[in-house]
Structure formats: structure tokens, C-alpha cells
Amino acid sequence: CETFTRKADTSPSPCLWVGTTLGTVLVIVLNLPPGGEQRLLQPVIVSPSGTILRLKGAILRMAFLDTTGSLVPPAHEPWREHNVPEDKDEKDKSKKRRPVSVSPSSSQEISENQYAVICSEKQAKVISLPSQNCIYKQNITETSFVLRGDIVSLSNSVCLACFCANGHIMTFSLPSLRPLLDVYYLPLTNMRIARTFCFTNNGQALYLVSPTEIQRLTYSQETCENLQVM
């Protein structure tokens, strides 16, 4: 992602956030050469930033919010292999769909302050960047553990959705981590469900109920009302 790697940072920079099974989050700095010819010839320098964050349980999911609480999209630039000959039709298509902006996180519109949302098997934390202060913390479960956690869009907002091994589906507001929903759905009786369960936007979730069947569910009243026209 493109965010703050150290407490003293004044602007976001490319970095890699690594979550371990022991509940540790490590931030690794990616020093990219300047654009143009140097970018193609010089190597990317990878170095530890010294930033270490800790949570209970294995790290499952991480995401970043801007100061308004909106999800920061992944930073990327379009790239093309120069030595491969292009088909004429492909050239015309690429001209028509040429991107307007390159990296949303590096543009001047994004404020310097961000929030890191980290979800583990046991708890969730919201870290203010670049100060690295934990401003919100939520212990999701004490007696069970989270199988899947996703940051999703729901009702014109962003929330953290969790599926626990005890069968509960839980959602939390972001960045405040207030509990919004806690409903019993399905206990963990099949490892296929645990491996394939995932949340999508608009209050929906999917998992493989058998090797050839996909189960779709919703935990949103608005989505439920609009099922007939979807």
C-alpha cells in the first residue's frame, strides 16, 4: 500500500504490511527509483521500518481508511511489457480506456492522515497514522475465534464483517468499531465452509456448501428487499 511507515513520516510512501500467525504486524519500506528510465534500470530497495504492531491471534485482514473514513484504494500504476508486439485492436482499446489518474493515494487530494484497520482471530484495532496510536479496539470473541474478516461497503459506509467459528456473523462500524450486528448463522461443522467463506459488498457473503454448490446469504435488510431486481 501507500501509507505512513514511521511515526516521523510527513507523507505516505510505498510499503508492505505483513501480518503473521502470531499476531504481529511488520511494516516494510519499499524505496522505488524515480520514474522513466531510472525506474526500469535501478532496483527497488526493501528495508524494515522498525514499526511493529501486536494483536491477539493470527492476523487475518488489513485495510486503510482516509480521514473521512473512506476506504483507500490500492496504489498502482498501469504497466505494459514494451518488448511484446501489440495487436492493433488492443492498441485502439487501450487508447479509449486510458486511465485519467495514476495512484489515488499519492495524489494531492488525499489527506496525509490515515487509519489502519487490522483484524485478527480475536480482536480488531484501528491505528491512527502516522502517530501509530491505537484509537479504537474491539475484542471480537473470547471463547471462539474469527474464521474470516473482511472490510466491506454497506449502506453507503464501510464496516468490518466477521464470521466466527461458533457460527456468529458480526459487523462493526469503521473507524469506531462499534458493534452493529451479531447474529447466529451456522456453526463450524465443515472445513470447506471455513476455507471458502468470504464477505462481499452490500451485505452479502458466499461460501462453498459442497464441491459444486455456492451458498449466497445476506445480512442486510436493504439487500434482502432488492433481491428480486438484482
Secondary structure, DSSP 8 states (H G I E B T S, - for coil): -EE--STT-SS-EEEEEEE-TTSEEEEEEEE---STHHHHHS--EEEEEEEEEE-SS-EEEEEEEETTS-B----------TTS---HHHHHHHHHT--S-S-GGGSTTS-S-EEEEEEESSEEEEEEETTTEEEEEEE--SSS-EEEEEEEEETTEEEEEEEETTSEEEEEETTT--EEEEEE---S--HHHHHH-EEETTTEEEEEEETTEEEEEE--HHHHHTGGG-
